[in-house]
Amino acid sequence: MKLSASMEQETLYLVIEDEGVGIPPGDLPRIKQAFFTGENGRRFGEATGMGLYLVDQVTQELGIEMNVTSQVGKGTKITLTFPDPKEYRE
């Protein structure tokens, strides 16, 4: 896994990347739904379908944008966008 962060003007970007199996394109629109495990969950049988759902719930509550891109066989990249990082320092 690779973590990186960058700042552009007043916006902080936190990027989390892996080199895992990747998420099939047909599954991407549903990954934020509770209990959705998709093709990989059925194939590997270890998924609960709650991880990205919970991350999405927390980011929405905090006003953080989450963007997910993925390529099968290459991995997944999640970008968290903090519009005003000073708000999260308290």
C-alpha positions as CSV (number, residue, x, y, z in Angstrom):
1,M,0.0,0.0,0.0
2,K,1.1,3.5,-0.8
3,L,0.0,6.7,1.0
4,S,0.7,10.2,-0.2
5,A,-0.6,13.7,0.5
6,S,-0.4,16.9,-1.4
7,M,-1.6,20.4,-0.9
8,E,-2.9,22.7,-3.7
9,Q,-3.9,26.1,-2.5
10,E,-6.4,25.5,0.3
11,T,-7.2,21.9,-0.6
12,L,-5.5,18.8,0.9
13,Y,-5.4,15.5,-1.1
14,L,-4.8,12.2,0.7
15,V,-4.2,9.3,-1.7
16,I,-4.3,5.7,-0.8
17,E,-3.2,3.2,-3.4
18,D,-2.8,-0.6,-3.4
19,E,-1.6,-3.1,-6.0
20,G,-4.4,-5.6,-5.3
21,V,-6.8,-7.4,-7.5
22,G,-8.7,-4.2,-8.4
23,I,-12.4,-3.6,-8.6
24,P,-14.3,-4.6,-11.8
25,P,-15.7,-1.5,-13.6
26,G,-19.3,-2.9,-13.2
27,D,-18.9,-3.0,-9.4
28,L,-17.5,0.6,-9.0
29,P,-20.9,2.4,-9.0
30,R,-22.1,0.2,-6.0
31,I,-19.0,0.0,-3.8
32,K,-20.4,2.6,-1.3
33,Q,-23.6,0.6,-0.7
34,A,-23.9,-1.3,2.6
35,F,-23.2,-5.0,2.3
36,F,-22.2,-4.8,-1.4
37,T,-19.3,-7.3,-1.9
38,G,-19.3,-7.5,-5.7
39,E,-17.5,-9.9,-7.9
40,N,-14.4,-10.0,-5.7
41,G,-16.4,-10.6,-2.6
42,R,-18.0,-13.6,-4.2
43,R,-14.7,-14.9,-5.5
44,F,-12.6,-14.5,-2.3
45,G,-15.4,-14.9,0.3
46,E,-13.8,-12.6,2.9
47,A,-15.6,-9.4,2.2
48,T,-18.4,-7.9,4.4
49,G,-19.3,-5.1,2.1
50,M,-19.1,-2.6,4.9
51,G,-15.6,-1.1,4.6
52,L,-16.1,1.5,1.8
53,Y,-19.7,2.0,3.0
54,L,-18.4,3.2,6.4
55,V,-15.7,5.3,4.9
56,D,-18.3,7.0,2.7
57,Q,-20.6,7.7,5.6
58,V,-17.8,9.3,7.6
59,T,-16.4,11.3,4.8
60,Q,-19.9,12.6,3.9
61,E,-20.4,13.6,7.6
62,L,-17.1,15.5,7.6
63,G,-17.5,17.1,4.2
64,I,-14.6,15.2,2.7
65,E,-14.9,14.0,-0.9
66,M,-14.0,10.4,-1.7
67,N,-13.1,9.4,-5.3
68,V,-12.3,5.8,-6.1
69,T,-10.6,4.5,-9.3
70,S,-9.5,1.0,-10.0
71,Q,-8.1,-1.3,-12.6
72,V,-8.6,-5.1,-12.5
73,G,-5.2,-6.7,-11.9
74,K,-3.5,-3.4,-11.1
75,G,-5.1,-2.1,-8.0
76,T,-7.3,0.6,-6.5
77,K,-6.7,4.3,-5.8
78,I,-8.8,6.3,-3.3
79,T,-8.4,10.0,-3.1
80,L,-9.8,11.9,-0.1
81,T,-10.2,15.6,-0.8
82,F,-10.3,17.9,2.3
83,P,-11.6,21.3,1.0
84,D,-10.3,23.3,4.0
85,P,-7.8,21.3,6.1
86,K,-7.7,23.9,8.9
87,E,-11.2,22.8,9.8
88,Y,-9.9,19.3,10.8
89,R,-7.1,20.4,13.1
90,E,-9.3,20.7,16.3
